[in-house]
Each structure stands twice: as C-alpha cells, then as structure tokens.
C-alpha cells in the first residue's frame, strides 16, 4: 500500500508538467542492442517515476530494485511507454493532417486537373474522339496532371481520417481511466467504438460515389478489353485518352487483354472485369479456366466470395476460416460437446499421410521418441485442446494411426483419440459415430454442439458432413500473430 500511494503521488507530479515541458526525446522506436536483448523498453517517464519513489521513501537499493522489477512485471513501464508513444503519435498525425490540408490547397491552386487538360489543351469534350493527334507536350501535361490528381485525391481521402484519429487519440489521453474502444484480434471478437466515432461514416460517405460510377467504369474497362483483343484498325483508330491509364504489361489469363497494376490481380492474373463476371456467375474468380478447381462448391453466394481462396467466413454458409486461436474461441462460444480435428497440416506439419515419427519409433526408447516428437512442428494450441477436452478426436486419412497416437502422447495428450478414414470415405461417418456415443446422442430432433477443423475445403463441403446437426465447420489456416 505504501508503494502504491507513492507511485500515485509521483505520477500526479508528473502530470502537473505542462505539454510544453514534456521532452519527447526517445519517444519513438527503441534502439535494439544485442547486448540488452530482453531488457524492457523504459521511457524517461518511468525513470523519473523511479527516482521520485527512491527520493520519497529513502529505501535501500535492493528494495528499489524490487519495486522497479515489480512495476515492470505488472506493466507499469509498458503502460507509460504506450502513453508516451500515443502522445508522439497524436502529435505526428496532427502535423501530417495540417501538411495535407495545406498541400491540397496548393495543388488546387497551382495545378490543372486531368479533365481541364483534356478540355483546354487536347480539345476533348468527353464524347467525340480527339480530332488531332495529341502532341508530346499534351501527353506530358496529361500525365503530370494525373499524377498530381492521384496525390491530391489520396490526401483528400486520408486527411479527414487522420484528423479523426488524432481527435480520438487526444480523447483517450485525456481520459485514461475511461474505456472508449474495445477490440480483439480473434475472428469471433466484437469491437465497440464510441457513438461519435466518425470513421465509419467517413468511409460510408464514398459509397454513393462508388454506386454511381462503378458499373459505368467496369463497362468502360470491359470495352477496353474487347478493343484490345479486336484485330481491326478501326477499333483502335482513336481510342479514348483514358485507355493509356488502363493498358499495361499484365495479361489477364481469361480475356488475354493487358492491364496496368490497378486493374488486375497479379497473383491470380485475372482482370477486374473477368473477376466481377465470375463472381456474378457464382464461380471462384481465381480458379484456373478449364481446370477442375479444388474449391469447387466453396463459393459463398451471400458475399460473392470464395471461402477457400479468399479465406472468407460466412455464418449463413456455416463455414468460418481461422487458426487455432479462432478454433478455440469457437469451441468456447458454442460450448462444444465434441471436437474433431484433422491431423496433417492442421495439428501437425506432416503432409500426404507421412508419419510424424521415424519408422523405428516402435523399438526406440521413450526419451528418443519424445525428442523426435518435440522436434516435429505442431500446433501447441490444438495439442492443448486434445489434452484438455474430454471428447476431442483426431479424424484423419493418415494411415499411421499408431505413430500419431505415440506422437500425441509424447506431446502431452494423455488419452489420444484417433480415427482413420480411408480413401473415398467421408469423415462425416466417423464424426456421426462419435456423436452417437456422446451423452446427448445424435437424434433427428436433438443436435449436439460440435466443431470440426480441417485445412482441406473439400472435407468440409461433403454432404454428410454439412448435414450433421449442430456441427460448426472451420477451414483451418495457420497464421502468424504479433
């Protein structure tokens, strides 16, 4: 209690400093030094606090060291560091916003927009083709105007958002004991923001513009794709000037027209026109043409997204996407009476039915088996689920069930429950058999809350799996979290 009171008084004295006297030196990135790896990032505020504690209490050095270590362990140093960084962040965002506002005014005053260049210098009325060949000076002026316009629009879009962020950072700093925002990094987490938080409205304000021009824009880009593929000089005799901003070096694998970066998904090599057409037809836009796709049947008709390729979760489709943390959160949310997990590339890093242990594990001593098992990459959260849930099962096509059981025991699962499903057989039958033996049973009028995670979308889409009452399916992916 004495320490707590001293800390409160020391912090009160720190708060009495005016903003102009606060030194922001060292408020930004902590310089990493291999010599002090693992040392806490201490701000000047924390050092000042510790000096106040030592001066007021007159404690011996070892006692102050203990208080210091306790405060660090309880997050005091981290909290003060976060506050100082938030102050620096708010100041930086305010400065950026002011610069952006001034830059927008200067650009509007000193530069022409692309429409003005087209109208005044190239005599383009937006309807008829340009009567004369544009000069190099015309093209240079248009290119410069487009670059300036892009920068201006980016600043105009970002400035209100930055201003809103700075406002709420100041609000948070001024009300340290109030909870204004709540969020989590889990897929099932719910975020709460203040009613006056305007970021959602700022983003939504652009929706009418998108709704007004989106279809016409796509139609124009589609017309470009058709003209680019046409083999007649008349089709490309006088292309609209904006074609130069659509054409590029990246060929679409579907329509074979070439686009700039803005209009094509370079990873899938699909242009925006073909992508939207595929979505409208309820097909995965990233599946290769004329090739059976492993994600066949995984297209969500509600959001027009591929559950597999885009890792899209849909409650109406009954499939979520996530990693081990998300799966555990799902189990807790539904109070799952039964849990089913794939083995290869889900629990363990094995692939295509490979054994998690060497072939001679049956004759090896326990320490050697444990060492080899611990050397194999596996998901610790899922292993913990198997170890703690009283009805968690591994449902796998991997034939090495004995090796899997030994591997799981070596990794802390005292009673591994492993069911093998053969080629061509659905995992749904094995899950139904398990559910039939649960206390609640599996009856036509009584669903058992249960969860199934697999990294293969095809296992989740089988009819007998999809029809299990109460089953929540998750497409598993291993993510790296900060």
N, C-alpha and C positions, 0 to 999 in steps of 0.2 A: 504493500500500500504506500509506503514511504517513497519507493522508487517511482510508482505510478504518479503520485502527486507531484514529484519533482519534474518528471517528464512533462506533465501537463503545464506546469508553470514555465518551463523552459520553452515549450512550443508557443505559449502565449506571448512570451517576449519576442520570439522570432516573428510572430505575426504582426507585431507592432511596427516592424520595419515598413517603410513606405515602398511602393513599387520601384521608385527611382533609385533606392539604395540597394536593391537586390542585385547581386552580382551573378550574371548568367554564365560566367566563365566556367567551362567544363560541363555545361548543362547538356551538351549533345553527346554523341557517341563516345562510349567509354573506350579508351585506347587499350587494346588487348596486348598483354605482355605474357609470353610463355612462362616467365618466371613466377607470375602470380595467378596461374590458371586455377580457377575455382574460388578466387577471392571475390567477396561481394563488391558490387559497384556502389561505393559510398559517395554521396554528394557532400558538398560543403555544408549544407544544412544539417546533415547528420553529425558531421564532425563538430559543428558549433553546438548542437544539442548535447553531445557527449561532454564537451568542455563545461557547459552550464551545469550538467549533473555533477561532474567532478568538483567544480568550484563550490557548489552549494552544499553538497553532502560531505565533502572532505573525506572520502573513502580511500582506503588503501588501493594500490594499483591493481592487485588481483581482483578486488571486488568490482572496480570499474570495468575491468576486462570481462568479468562475468556478466555485468549489466549490458555491456556492449554486445557480447555474444548472444545474450537472451533477446535483445531488441532486434538484432539481425535475424535470428531464428524465427521470431514472431512476425517478421515482415515490416518492421518499422523503417529500416533503411530502404527497403524496396518501395514502400509507400511514399516516403519523402522524395525518392528518386523519381517515381512516377509523377508526383505533383510538379517537381521542377521541370521535368520533360514536357508535361502538359502546358505549363506556363510558356515554355520556349516554343512549343508547337502553336499555341494560340497566337503568340506574337508573330511568328513566321507566316501563319495563314492570313492574319490581318494585313501584313505587309504585302503579301502576294496579291491579295484582293485589291488593295489600293493601286498597286502597279498595273494590275489587269484592267481596272476601270480607266486609268489614265491612258493605257495603251490603246484601248478600244476607241476612246475619243480621238486620239491622234491618228489612228488608222482611218477612221471615218472621215476625218478632215483632210488628210493628205493623200489618200489613195482612192482610185476608182474601183468599184466592184466589177465582177466579170460581165454582168448584164450591161453595164454602162459602156464597157469596152466593146462588146459585141454591137451595141446600138450605135455608138458615136463613131467608132473607128473602123468597124467592119461592115456597118450598114445592114446588120441582120435584125429583122423585125420579129423573129421568133416563129414565123410562119413560112415564108418563102426562102428558097435557097439563096445563098450569097451570090450576087451577080458577078463578082470579080474574084480572082484568086487572091487570098489573103497574102499580104507581104510578110516578110520575116519579122519586120517591126510590129505588125499586127499580132502575129503569133507570140512574139516575146512579151508584148503588153498583156495579152490574154493570160499567158502562163504566169506572169508576175501577179496579175490581179487575182487569179485563182489561188495562188499560194497565200497571198495576203488575206483573202476572204476565208480560207480554211483556218488560218491562225486567228482571225478575228472571231469567227464563229465558235471556235474552241474556247477562247477566252470568255466570250459572252455566255456560253453554257456553263463554264466552270466557276465563274466569279460568284453567281448567286449561291451556289453550293458551298463554296469556300467561305463566303460571308456567313452562311447559316451555321457551318461547323465552328467557326470562330466564336459566334454568339453563344453557342451551347457549351463550348469549352470554358468560356468565361463564367457561364452559369454554374457549371459543375465545380469550378474552382472556388466560386463564391459561396457554394452550399455544400461543403464537404461531407456533411452528415446526412444529406438527402439522397435518396435513390431515385435518380431521374431516368436512367436507362437500365434495362435488364436484357441480357442476351446470353446465348451459349453456342458452342461450336458443334453440338450434336444435331443430327438431322431432325430429331423429334423435339428439339428445344423451341420454346416460344419466346419471341422477342417483344419487349414492351418499350415504347417510346412515349415521351410527353405528348399531350394533345396538340400543343403548339409547335411541335417539330415539323418544319415545313418542307423537309427534303422530299417526302413522298409527293406532295403537291407540286413541287418544282419539276420533278420527273414527269408526273402525270400531265403537266401543262403542255408537254410536247406531243402528247397522244393525238390531239385533233390535227396537228400538222402532219403527223405520220399517216393518219387515216385519210386525210385529204389527198395527199400526193403519192402514197405508196403504190397503189395499183397502176397509176399512170407511169410512175418511174419504172416499175417492173415491165410494163408493156413496152416502154422505150428501149430498155435493155434487151428485151426479147427481140424487138425489131432489129436492133444492132446485131444480135447473134445470127438472125436469119440473113441479114445483108452481108455479114462477114462470111457466111458459108455459100452465098449465091455466086455463081460463076458467070456473071454478066456485068459488063462495064457500066451499063445504065443504072444498075442497082447501087453502084458505089461512085457514080459520077460526081455527085455533090452531097456527100454525107454531112449531116448536121455537125456543127463545130464541136458539140459536146462528145462526139464519138471519140475524140482524141483522149478523153478522160476515162473512157470505158475500156478501150482496147489496151492490150498489154501482152506480156510474154507467156502467160499461163493458160494453157489449153484445157478446156473442160472435157472430161472423159466421156461425157454424154452427148453434148451438141457439137463438140470439137471447135467451137469458137474460142478465140484467145482474149483474155481479160486481164485487167490490171489487178493488183492485190485486193482492192476494195470489193471487187465483185465476184470473188471466187474463194472457196475453201481450199487452200493449197494442200492441206493434209489429205483430203478426200478427192481433190481435183474435180470439184463439182461447182458450177457457177450458181449464182443466186437464183436465176430463172429455173434451172433444172431442179434445184433443191426445193423450191416452192411448189413446182409441179408434182414432184414425187410426194411431198407431204400432203398435197391436196388429194392425191390418189391413194392415200393411206399406205404409202410404202416408205421404207427407210431410204433417205436420200443419199446415204453413204455406202449402201450395198453396191457391189460391182455389177454392171449391166450383164445380163445373160449368164450369171453365175449364181448357183443356189447360195443364199446367204444364211449363215448360222443364226442370224437374228430374225429369221422369218417368223412372223406371228408375234413379234415383240413390239410392234408399233402401237403407241398409245393414241387412240382416236380422240381423246379429250384434249390433250395438249399438242397433238400432231408432232410427237417426238418419238424417237426410237429409245425404248427402255434400255436396250443393250449398248448401242453405240454411243448414246448421249448420256448414259447413266441417269435417266430421268425416273423419278419416283412418282407413282400415281396411286392414290388411295382407292380410286374407283376401279382401276385395273387390278388392285390387290398386290402390287409389287412395289417394294422400295429398294433403293440402292444405298449401300453404305459399307462401312468397315466394321471391325469388331466392336468398337465403342457404340456404333449405331445399333448393332445387333443386340448388344447387352441392354441398351436403353429400350429397345423394342420388347425384349423379354420381360423387363420390369414393368413396362407400360401396360402390357396385356396380361400380366401375371401368368405367364405361360406354364401350363401343366406338363408340357412335353417340348423338348428342344431337339432339332435334327440338324446335323452339320455334315457337310461334305468334308472329305479329308484332303485330297490332292488340291494344292493351290488355294486351299481355304484354311484348314488347320495347319497344314504342313506345306513346305515348299516343294514337295515331290510332284512329279508330273507323269501323266500317262501310265499310271499303275506301278510306278517304281517303288521299291521297298524303302522305308525310312531308315532301315538298318542294314548293315552289310550281311552278306549271305551266311556267314559263320556265326551269327549272333546267338544261335541256339546253344553253341558249345562254349561261348565266351563267358568270362566271369562277370559278375554283376557290375563291378566298377567299370570295366571296359565297355559294357553295354550302355551304362549311364553316361559315360564320357562321349560315346558316339551319338547317343540320342541328344545330348545337350549341344553337340556340335551342329546338329541339323537345325536349320532355321524353321521356326514355328511361331504361331501367334499366341503370345502369353495370355491375352485376354480370353481367347476361345478355350485354351487349355484350362484356365481357371473356371470357366463356365462348365466344362465337362467334369471338373473335380468337385464343384460345389452344388450343381443342380442334381436333384435326386432322380431325374428322368431325362437325362441328356444322352443322345445317341449319335454315333457316327454312322452315317449311311453312305456307303462308298462303292464304287465299281473296282477299286483297287483289290486285286486278288490276295495281297499279302496281309490278310487279316491277323494272323498270328504275330507278324512283325509289328503291325500297327498297335496291337494290344500291349506288347512289350515296350514299344516306344512310348505309349501314353503312360504306362506305369512309371517308366523312368523319368517322365516329365511331370510327375506329381498327381496323376489321375489314378486313384486307388482302385476304383472299380470301372474299368473301361467297358463300354457297351458298344460293340461294333457289329454292324450288319452289312453283309456284302450283297450287292445287287449285280446280277450277271448281265452280259451284253444283250441289248434288246429288251430287257426288263425295265419297267418303270420303278423309280424309287417310291412311288405312291403306295404300292402294295406293302412294302416294308414299313412305311410310316403308319398305314392303316392297322397293320398287325400290332404295332406298339401301342397305338391309341386304343385299340380294343382291350388291351390289358391294363389301361390306366383306371384308377378308381372311378372316374366319371364314365368311362366307356365311350364308345363312339356309336351313337344311335342316331336315327334319322331326325329326331327332334331335339337332340342334345349335343351341341358342338363342344369340343374340347379346345380351349385356347392353346395354340401351339405355334411354333415358329420354325422355319426351315431356311437355312442359308446355303447357297451354292454359287460357285463362280461361273457356272455354265447356264446361260439363259434357257437352253433347251430343256434342262431338267425341271425348271420352274414352270414351263409352259405346257407340260404334258397334261392331258385332260384329267387323268385320275388324280394328279397332284393338285391341279387347280380346283377340283371339285371337293376336296376334303373340307368339311365344315370347320370353321374356326381357324384354319391354317393361314398364317401370315408368311408371305414369301419375301426373301431378300436376295437380290443379286449382289454377291459379295465382291468387294474390291478392297485391296489393301492400300490405305492412304497413309501419307506421312504427315503427321500433325506437328505443329510447332509447340 
